[in-house]
Amino acid sequence: MRSIWNGSISFGLVTIPVKTYSATDRTSSVSFVRIHEKDGAQIQYRKICELDGKEVPNEEVGKGYQPPGDETIVPITDDDLSRLPMPTAKTLSILSFVDPAEIDPLQMDKAYYLGPNGASAAKPYTLLREALEHHEKVAVGKVAMRGRESPAMLRAHNGAIVMHTLLWPDQIRSADGLAPEDVELRENELTLAETLMDSLGELDPAELHDDYREAVEELVAAKLEGAEPAAPAASDSGAQVIDLTAALEKSVRAARGGGESGAGAESASVTPIQGRKAAKKSEAESRTTKESGTSAKKPAAKRTASATAKKTSAKKTATAAPKTAGGRKKTAESAEKAGGSKSGGSARTASAGAAKKTASKRTAKKATGRKTG
């Protein structure tokens, strides 16, 4: 690792010589060069003087300062800058030690590793690092690097001291007017949000990947092989108003590894609020329909009961009618039997009378014959 700045840390009466190394590597990020679309040739940028229109070599390029709102440019040389009274030049002066929470992350600019410069710097360097770790504080001071002075913060990290250059307070923009006002949150929504935060657990930085860079690399590899780049999967990025409580509940279930997190699981985006109102309206209409249906069923039940009663009466009447007819039939049969018995008696009486008359005639004839003989 190559040192980019050499200086010292001023810690009271203690001076610690240090070397500065860049703590970040931006070369791995995706970057493109500009080309001429007609022939694919790379476009070059040259330093051209506005007055004579000629290209300016690097050794003739200098510094100038243009006041805000003024077109005048004031030339500034390195000698002018070297004569400026800058006590923090080549020195990081520690002004105080504060809690890490007192430093707004918005102020953090660039990060550098500091290493001891020489054997004599090893002990004071280790002493400062151990004091920062044990006391759980960060050091705040000022440093001048690359022609400008800026606030700086020192903290212990992985056995080394890290320096973060900070922005000045007037370089931080205000967030006034950005946050919504008069928003009411229900207690269960806040509880679900905190539950989701606890359910997501800890994050391993090694699991983070630059998906965009990998996609660009795959695209370039496909073009080099002459293959057709794969079409990206369509993603629904349209914003929509959602039911916050339902979204939180589904997110908690998914974070806990529930059924919502399966391959065929439903996405965490949920029914819009308008849909829920419509659903509530449908439920109300359904209840109204059920109530009206129940009310309709009651008269229908009464009519059915009435009809059933009528049918039952009709059946009873019909049943009674055959019984009555049967009774009448039996009465007629009895009458017929009674009539038949009387007719038969009369007939038998008439026959008996005729027989007596015949017998009387026979007796008279016999008597007459006797007399005649």
Buried (B, 14 or more C-beta within 10 A) or exposed (E): EEEEBEBBBBBEEEEBBBBBBBBEEEEEEEEEEEEEEEEEEEEEEEEEEEEEEEEEEEEEEEEEEEEEEEEEEEEEEEEEEEEEEBEBBEBBBBEEBEEEEEBEEEBEBBBBBBBBBEEEBEEBBBEBBEBBEEEEBBBBBBBBBEEEBBBBBBBBBEEBBBBBBBBEEEEEEEEEEEEEEEEEEEEEBEEBBEBBEEBEEEEEEEEEEEEEEEBBEEEEEEEEEEEEEEEEEEEEEEEEEBBBEBBBBBBBBBBEEEEBEEEEEEEBBBBEBEEBEEEEEEEEEEEEEEEEEEEEEEEEEEEEEEEEEEEEEEEEEEEEEEEEEEEEEEEEEEEEEEEEEEEEEEEEEEEEEEEEEEEEEEEEEEEEEEEEE
